[in-house]
Amino acid sequence: MSDDQLISKPALDIEGAAIRLKPVVTHTPLQFNANLSRKYQCRVFLKREDLQIVRSYKLRGAYNMMSQLTPDQLAKGVVCASAGNHAQGFAYSCKKLNVKGVVFMPIPSPQQKVNQTKMFGENFVEVILVGDTFDDCAIAAKEYTIAHGMTFIPPFDHVSIISGQGTVGVEILNDYNVIANESGSELGGAPIDYIFIPVGGGGLSAGVGAYFKQHSPTTKIIGLEPAGAPSMLTALKEGHPVELEKIDKFVDGAAVKRIGDVTFAVCKDVIDDMHLVPEGKICSTILKMYNEEAIVVEPAGALSIAALDDYAAQIKGKIIVCIVSGSNNDIARMQEIKERSLIYEGLKHYFLIKFAQRPGALKEFLNQVLGPEDDITRFEYIQKHNKEAGPALVGLELKSNKDYEVLIENMKRYQINYEEINKEDNLYGYLI
């Protein structure tokens, strides 16, 4: 796409969206967090969109767009394609507006998300499972929309969707001004210095970023993406949206192959810095927020807090807002979240080890190679006849990441034939 083909910056109606949404959405709290503030020596406020009715901000954009459709359009019905939060916000909007809605979801979608969508939409929503990927079901959804003369409600790339998501910014600024006035000299009338925003397709960052640039221009807008899906960062570098060939879909609420054209037209002018957060770091943050704050966040919802370590020097002494964008986290994923966290922290390691096929080989490994606090969490061994060595898949959990160097030194000292699976993405995905 050339610069001449880029969409011009659209006019947003965020204040109008706030009026339309007021009787429908929950005005979520802007909460001061003492633990994070102490850790980073600044004032950290969390915008708790995880406490929204559908447990994410996505309701705002969906309802704002649907509420502006004509009676004829509403009578014909609406369609969306989503495997997550957009589907649930869409379904709730259908029920509130008494509109027939059809949700297309990929066949492998977790049953929990399918059930949640049906729960929020009740009898107003039909869920159709089609295709193996989101791209497959999105194509089917758009074909269905045209064939039935209905209206497609996109997850992010539309001015009404962006305007609806921008109402998160309206609430943040209004609530902060109240807090600042009530605190007297404590905040000293200082503006918000940084706002950290998770970025998927760009709807939230475009809406909140645009509102802040108009009403709090000194606030720095920090966009955050998972390291395995750098769609916005790539677009900003290239000067236009780019479809990534491959992404890590783990952070499903913020992992898209291509950001929107409309969202890019806004974000390129309002985002001050884009930053990537490793998926393992996100997992560690999810666990810490649950254990230390009793806050349940989904991977995308943890992005803003997970990034604070990388900005510790800049935010010291400043006023910070982190948008916690959602909490639709399937409990079935918790084991994977813990696993990714341990690997990121350097506490979990997997090896393929070729043990010599003789009595005592395994005992020597346990006594000579492993440290006193190293724990074997997985062991699969197949004895090969007429072979000098047999392969074993060994999973180890360490007490400290410093123990890793000792472990590797022992492997070399006792001439253990090993291959570390953690560092081989394809092998790790296949075996683990």
TAQUI-V404940 format. One record per backbone hydrogen bond with DSSP energy under -0.5 kcal/mol. NH is the residue of the N-H (numbers start at 1). CO is the residue of the C=O. E is the energy in kcal/mol with one decimal. If there is no record, write none. Layout:
# TAQUI-V404940
NH,CO,E ; NH,CO,E
This chain:
# TAQUI-V404940
5,2,-1.1 ; 6,2,-0.5 ; 6,3,-0.9 ; 12,10,-0.5 ; 17,13,-1.8 ; 18,14,-2.1 ; 19,15,-1.5 ; 20,16,-2.2 ; 21,17,-2.4 ; 22,18,-1.2 ; 24,21,-2.1 ; 25,21,-2.5 ; 28,26,-1.4 ; 31,29,-0.7 ; 31,46,-2.8 ; 33,44,-3.0 ; 34,32,-0.6 ; 37,33,-1.9 ; 38,34,-2.4 ; 39,35,-2.3 ; 40,36,-2.3 ; 41,37,-0.7 ; 42,37,-1.7 ; 43,318,-2.8 ; 44,42,-0.6 ; 45,43,-0.5 ; 45,320,-2.7 ; 46,31,-3.4 ; 47,45,-0.5 ; 47,322,-2.6 ; 48,29,-2.4 ; 48,46,-0.8 ; 49,47,-1.8 ; 49,324,-1.0 ; 50,324,-0.6 ; 51,48,-1.8 ; 52,49,-1.5 ; 55,52,-1.8 ; 57,325,-1.3 ; 59,56,-0.8 ; 60,57,-1.9 ; 61,57,-0.6 ; 62,58,-1.8 ; 63,59,-2.6 ; 64,60,-2.1 ; 65,61,-2.1 ; 66,62,-2.4 ; 67,63,-2.8 ; 68,65,-1.0 ; 69,66,-1.4 ; 74,70,-2.6 ; 75,71,-2.1 ; 76,72,-1.4 ; 77,73,-1.0 ; 78,100,-2.2 ; 79,151,-2.5 ; 80,102,-2.2 ; 82,104,-2.3 ; 88,84,-1.3 ; 89,85,-2.4 ; 90,86,-2.7 ; 91,87,-2.5 ; 92,88,-2.2 ; 93,89,-1.9 ; 94,90,-2.2 ; 95,91,-1.9 ; 96,92,-2.3 ; 97,93,-2.2 ; 98,94,-0.7 ; 98,95,-0.6 ; 99,94,-2.5 ; 101,124,-2.9 ; 102,78,-2.0 ; 103,126,-3.1 ; 104,80,-2.7 ; 104,102,-0.5 ; 105,103,-0.5 ; 105,128,-2.5 ; 107,131,-2.9 ; 109,106,-1.9 ; 113,110,-0.8 ; 114,110,-1.6 ; 115,111,-2.9 ; 116,112,-2.2 ; 117,113,-2.1 ; 118,114,-2.1 ; 119,115,-2.3 ; 120,116,-2.5 ; 121,117,-1.9 ; 122,118,-2.1 ; 124,121,-2.1 ; 125,122,-1.0 ; 126,101,-2.3 ; 128,103,-3.2 ; 128,126,-0.5 ; 129,127,-0.5 ; 130,105,-2.2 ; 130,128,-0.6 ; 137,133,-1.9 ; 138,134,-2.6 ; 139,135,-1.8 ; 140,136,-1.9 ; 141,137,-2.3 ; 142,138,-2.1 ; 143,139,-2.0 ; 144,140,-2.2 ; 145,141,-2.3 ; 146,142,-2.0 ; 147,143,-2.3 ; 148,144,-1.8 ; 149,146,-1.0 ; 150,145,-2.2 ; 151,77,-1.8 ; 153,79,-3.1 ; 154,152,-0.7 ; 158,156,-1.8 ; 162,158,-2.7 ; 163,159,-2.5 ; 164,160,-2.0 ; 165,161,-2.4 ; 166,162,-1.9 ; 167,163,-0.5 ; 167,164,-1.3 ; 168,165,-1.7 ; 169,166,-1.0 ; 170,166,-1.1 ; 171,167,-2.1 ; 172,168,-2.1 ; 173,169,-2.4 ; 174,170,-2.4 ; 175,171,-2.8 ; 176,172,-2.5 ; 177,173,-2.1 ; 178,174,-1.6 ; 179,175,-2.5 ; 180,176,-3.1 ; 181,177,-2.1 ; 182,178,-2.3 ; 183,179,-1.8 ; 184,181,-0.7 ; 186,183,-1.7 ; 188,184,-0.6 ; 190,187,-2.2 ; 193,319,-1.8 ; 194,319,-1.8 ; 195,220,-2.4 ; 196,321,-3.0 ; 197,195,-0.5 ; 197,222,-3.0 ; 199,224,-3.0 ; 206,202,-2.1 ; 207,203,-2.3 ; 208,204,-2.7 ; 209,205,-1.7 ; 210,206,-2.2 ; 211,207,-2.0 ; 212,208,-2.5 ; 213,209,-2.3 ; 214,210,-1.2 ; 215,211,-2.3 ; 216,212,-3.3 ; 219,216,-2.0 ; 220,193,-2.9 ; 222,195,-2.6 ; 222,220,-0.7 ; 223,221,-0.6 ; 223,273,-2.8 ; 224,197,-2.3 ; 225,275,-2.2 ; 227,277,-2.3 ; 229,226,-2.1 ; 231,229,-1.8 ; 234,230,-2.2 ; 235,231,-2.1 ; 236,232,-2.7 ; 237,233,-1.9 ; 238,234,-2.4 ; 239,235,-1.9 ; 240,235,-1.1 ; 244,242,-0.7 ; 244,257,-2.8 ; 248,228,-2.1 ; 249,247,-0.7 ; 252,250,-2.1 ; 254,251,-2.4 ; 256,254,-0.7 ; 260,201,-1.7 ; 264,260,-1.7 ; 265,261,-1.8 ; 266,262,-1.1 ; 267,263,-3.2 ; 268,264,-2.4 ; 269,266,-1.6 ; 270,266,-0.9 ; 271,267,-2.5 ; 272,221,-2.0 ; 272,270,-0.5 ; 273,221,-1.5 ; 275,223,-2.4 ; 277,225,-2.6 ; 282,278,-1.9 ; 283,279,-2.0 ; 284,280,-2.2 ; 285,281,-2.0 ; 286,282,-2.2 ; 287,283,-2.0 ; 288,284,-2.2 ; 289,285,-2.8 ; 290,286,-1.8 ; 291,287,-2.8 ; 292,288,-3.1 ; 293,288,-0.5 ; 293,289,-1.3 ; 294,290,-0.9 ; 295,289,-2.2 ; 296,294,-0.5 ; 297,295,-0.6 ; 298,326,-1.8 ; 302,298,-1.2 ; 302,299,-0.8 ; 303,299,-0.5 ; 303,300,-0.9 ; 306,302,-2.7 ; 307,303,-1.4 ; 308,305,-1.4 ; 310,307,-1.0 ; 311,307,-0.6 ; 311,308,-1.3 ; 312,309,-1.1 ; 315,311,-2.4 ; 316,312,-0.8 ; 317,41,-2.8 ; 318,315,-2.6 ; 320,43,-3.4 ; 320,318,-0.5 ; 321,194,-2.0 ; 322,45,-2.7 ; 323,196,-2.2 ; 324,47,-2.4 ; 324,322,-0.7 ; 325,323,-1.1 ; 327,55,-2.3 ; 329,327,-2.1 ; 330,328,-0.6 ; 333,330,-2.4 ; 334,331,-1.5 ; 337,333,-2.4 ; 338,334,-2.6 ; 339,335,-2.3 ; 340,336,-2.7 ; 341,337,-2.1 ; 342,338,-2.5 ; 343,339,-2.2 ; 344,340,-2.3 ; 345,341,-2.5 ; 346,343,-1.1 ; 347,342,-3.0 ; 348,342,-1.1 ; 349,396,-2.6 ; 351,394,-2.6 ; 352,419,-2.8 ; 353,351,-0.6 ; 353,392,-2.8 ; 354,417,-2.8 ; 355,353,-1.0 ; 355,390,-2.2 ; 357,388,-2.3 ; 358,356,-2.0 ; 361,358,-1.6 ; 364,360,-2.3 ; 365,361,-1.6 ; 366,362,-2.2 ; 367,363,-2.3 ; 368,364,-2.9 ; 369,364,-0.7 ; 369,365,-1.3 ; 370,365,-1.7 ; 374,371,-1.1 ; 375,397,-2.6 ; 377,375,-0.7 ; 377,395,-2.6 ; 378,395,-1.3 ; 380,393,-2.0 ; 382,391,-1.5 ; 383,381,-0.5 ; 385,383,-0.5 ; 387,384,-1.0 ; 390,355,-2.6 ; 392,353,-1.9 ; 393,380,-2.6 ; 394,351,-2.9 ; 394,392,-0.7 ; 395,378,-2.8 ; 396,349,-3.2 ; 397,375,-3.0 ; 398,347,-3.0 ; 403,400,-1.6 ; 404,401,-1.1 ; 405,402,-0.5 ; 406,402,-0.7 ; 407,403,-2.2 ; 408,404,-2.5 ; 409,405,-2.2 ; 410,406,-2.3 ; 411,407,-2.1 ; 412,408,-2.1 ; 413,409,-2.5 ; 414,410,-2.2 ; 415,412,-1.3 ; 416,411,-3.2 ; 417,354,-0.6 ; 418,416,-0.9 ; 419,352,-1.8 ; 421,350,-2.0 ; 421,419,-0.7 ; 422,350,-0.9 ; 423,420,-0.5 ; 424,421,-2.3 ; 425,423,-0.6 ; 428,424,-3.1 ; 429,425,-2.6 ; 430,426,-1.7 ; 431,427,-2.6 ; 432,428,-2.7
